[in-house]
């Protein structure tokens, strides 16, 4: 298992794209869109990759895929901050928006403790 999920180059078509190392940190070995993650599984996913994940559903699918043909070629999403990197991009039957998972590396526990001591 990897200890830190890192930024990777994105493909030309982001439709149903997942970070190539996501499977190695994901406690759900098979995707069950109907069930989703439990709170514990979601936290374990983030702990396993040493990341914090922000989910963005603010992008309308019509903007990315106006013909509804399942291609997102040329779409370049904007991260919530320069520190965030994309780890998943997909759509669902439940929303008319794209679902983007943005990750940000967690600070190590020693760094977190040091910051607490300074503040």
HUWO-V822558 format. One line per field, one symbol per residue. phi: phi as a letter, one per 40 degrees, with the letter a starting at -180 (. if undefined). A space follows every 10 residues. Layout:
phi = ???
This chain:
phi = .cbacbcbcc ccbccfbbdc bddcbccccb cbdccgccdc ccccdccdcf bbbbcbbccc ddccbccfbg bbcgcbcbcc acccbcbaaa bbccbcbcbb bbbbccccdc cdccccccc
